[in-house]
Amino acid sequence: MVLFTKVSLGQKDSGTVVEIMPEFTGGVSEMMKFFGANTRYPHVAKEAGIQGKCYLSFVVEPSGKIANAKIEKGISGCPECDREALRVISSMPDWKPGFQNGKAVPVLINVPFNFSLHNAYGGLEASSNNNRLVMYAPTFRGGPEEMTKFINKNKHYPKSLKDENIIGSSIVKFFVDSTGKVSNATIRQGSGYELFDIEAIRVVLSMPNWIPALDGTRRISRYCDLTIAFGNKEKLQAMKESKIELSNKNFKEGMESFQSDKLSSAKEKYKKAYILNCYHSDALYNLGVTYFRLNQKDSACYCWNELKVNFGRKEADELIKKYCSN
């Protein structure tokens, strides 16, 4: 997965911002689609589990054409990644040019280009130290494409649910040890149908060994998440968006209840927000705080430990050290 994260813009000659900035036709969302559709993750990087961010610059000419694309800072140990990023940037269609005083002018664009393999918590697991990548997330051998092929080949749609056109998706949490072996699969967010959840766990546990996480050159064990979906993609996406919207609604209502000191109501709202969207870290954090305010310390500590394991939030560390060490 390639994510276009940020753009900084400056006029080619002086580095100052022009009156009307250049724009990818269709805006940032269309540019992200272009990157996603046109980037080929280098095979050598997939096999090695390499992730990272390279920085490029290019000029949007008065005609809108892309010129002078170059690598400003590459990914250490992966020249193939740098070359692929440069190829994708250079292949972009014409932009809408920038204007100064009513005249189209050349404008310098700087972009970070992020190579990230699918992992447990949806973000870039790698960090840098003196320009050297020091941590890689666990990776299915062959990358996301091969993992999708494996899931589609080995997944069985429960007949009783398929016959009734029932759809759903289960988020499975599992452990990849330092040898790459997959184990300890559990449901992190259920589909609402036990047969889907049981099948999702079975598929995950049937996976071959992954490329384990690395800390420097040391293999380490890590937890991962994976969504196993059953049914029409468009309907599943609509269902997912509806759940996220309802989760956010419950979270907002929980905030209102908490601020009004209606703690029991806040607890239920935060709990529902997290059940609907297990990636809503703020709901889990606030649920723990609300439990603590209700003098339910064990439940509060459970929430904060889940927050630490699943999201690595520093706030959770501080609360655990302060209130849960005894």
Secondary structure as UniProt FT lines:
FT   STRAND          2..4
FT   STRAND          8..11
FT   TURN            12..14
FT   TURN            25..26
FT   HELIX           27..38
FT   HELIX           43..48
FT   STRAND          52..60
FT   TURN            62..63
FT   STRAND          66..73
FT   TURN            76..77
FT   HELIX           79..90
FT   STRAND          98..100
FT   TURN            101..102
FT   STRAND          103..105
FT   STRAND          107..115
FT   TURN            120..121
FT   STRAND          128..129
FT   TURN            130..131
FT   STRAND          132..133
FT   STRAND          135..136
FT   TURN            141..142
FT   HELIX           144..154
FT   HELIX           159..163
FT   TURN            164..165
FT   STRAND          168..176
FT   TURN            178..179
FT   STRAND          182..189
FT   HELIX           194..205
FT   STRAND          213..215
FT   TURN            216..217
FT   STRAND          218..220
FT   STRAND          222..230
FT   HELIX           233..259
FT   TURN            260..261
FT   HELIX           263..276
FT   TURN            278..279
FT   HELIX           281..293
FT   TURN            294..295
FT   HELIX           297..311
FT   HELIX           314..323
//
